[in-house]
Amino acid sequence: MRISAIAAGLAGATLLAGSGVCADNEAGVPLRPAEAVGAWSLESSGQSVCVLNLGPRHTVRPQPACASVLPSTPAGWATSADGMRLVSADGQTLMSFHRWSNSLFVAHTPSGDLQLRRGR
């Protein structure tokens, strides 16, 4: 009886570990500069809109198509309590993105959610 109870416990733990029940340890965590550097796809309604290139010194190079979904052209990025934000030249927040996973950030806007995903 004791051996079958231990075996059942181990089997259950294995199933939980492999099923995605384990939380993503990066959700809600600020973006660090070393993690940010590179290309990030900005998506709306499941469609890629443009690419933002984030630099190690909090710089941003957006493609022209980003203007269709951003309130204005970002001059940089900054960390926030639970992710990152795009900022204007004077440091004003243009849009805040909340970290959902290691490579996904989401901004809630009146016209719908925007997703920022690592890569092109």
For each residue, the residues with C-beta under 8 A, 3 or more apart:
1: 4 5
2: 5 6
3: 6 7
4: 1 7 8
5: 1 2 8 9
6: 2 3 9 10
7: 3 4 10 11
8: 4 5 11 12
9: 5 6 12 13
10: 6 7 13 14
11: 7 8 14 15
12: 8 9 15 16
13: 9 10 16 17
14: 10 11 17 18
15: 11 12 18 19
16: 12 13 19 21 22
17: 13 14 21 22
18: 14 15
19: 15 16
20:
21: 16 17
22: 16 17
23: 27
24: 27 100 101 102
25: 29
26: 29 99 101 102
27: 23 24 99 100 101
28: 82 83 98 99
29: 25 26 82 83 99
30: 79 80 81 82 83 84 99
31: 35 36 77 79 83 84 99 105
32: 35 36 79
33: 36 37 56 57 58
34: 37 56
35: 31 32
36: 31 32 33 54 56 77 84
37: 33 34 54 55 56
38: 53 54 118 119
39: 51 52 53 118 119 120
40: 51 52 53 54 116 117 118 119
41: 48 50 51 116 117 118 119 120
42: 48 49 50 51 52 66 69 70 114 115 116
43: 46 47 48 49 114 115 116 117
44: 47 49 69 112 113 114 115
45: 112
46: 43
47: 43 44
48: 41 42 43
49: 42 43 44 65 66 68 69
50: 41 42 62 63 64 65 66 68 69
51: 39 40 41 42 62 63 120
52: 39 40 42 60 61 62 63 66 74 86 116
53: 38 39 40 60 61 62
54: 36 37 38 40 59 60 77
55: 37 58 59 60 61
56: 33 34 36 37
57: 33
58: 33 55 76 77 78
59: 54 55 75 76 77
60: 52 53 54 55 74 75 76 77 86
61: 52 53 55
62: 50 51 52 53 66 67 70 73 74
63: 50 51 52 66
64: 50 67
65: 49 50 68
66: 42 49 50 52 62 63 69 70 73
67: 62 64 70 73
68: 49 50 65
69: 42 44 49 50 66 114
70: 42 62 66 67 73 74 86 94 95
71: 94 95
72: 88 94
73: 62 66 67 70
74: 52 60 62 70 77 86 87 88 94 95
75: 59 60 87 88 89
76: 58 59 60 86 87 89 91
77: 31 36 54 58 59 60 74 84 85 86 87
78: 58 84 85 87 91 93
79: 30 31 32 83 84 85
80: 30 83 84 85 96 97
81: 30
82: 28 29 30 98 99
83: 28 29 30 31 79 80 96 97 98 99 105
84: 30 31 36 77 78 79 80 96 97 99 105
85: 77 78 79 80 93 94 95 96 97
86: 52 60 70 74 76 77 93 94 95 97
87: 74 75 76 77 78 91 92 93 94
88: 72 74 75 91 92 94
89: 75 76
90:
91: 76 78 87 88
92: 87 88
93: 78 85 86 87 96
94: 70 71 72 74 85 86 87 88
95: 70 71 74 85 86 107 109 114
96: 80 83 84 85 93 107
97: 80 83 84 85 86 105 106 107 114 116
98: 28 82 83 105 106 107 108
99: 26 27 28 29 30 31 82 83 84 104 105
100: 24 27 104 105 106
101: 24 26 27 104
102: 24 26 118
103: 117 118 119
104: 99 100 101 115 116 117 118
105: 31 83 84 97 98 99 100 115 116 117
106: 97 98 100 113 114 115 116
107: 95 96 97 98 113 114 116
108: 98 113
109: 95 112 113 114
110:
111:
112: 44 45 109
113: 44 106 107 108 109
114: 42 43 44 69 95 97 106 107 109
115: 42 43 44 104 105 106
116: 40 41 42 43 52 97 104 105 106 107
117: 40 41 43 103 104 105
118: 38 39 40 41 102 103 104
119: 38 39 40 41 103
120: 39 41 51
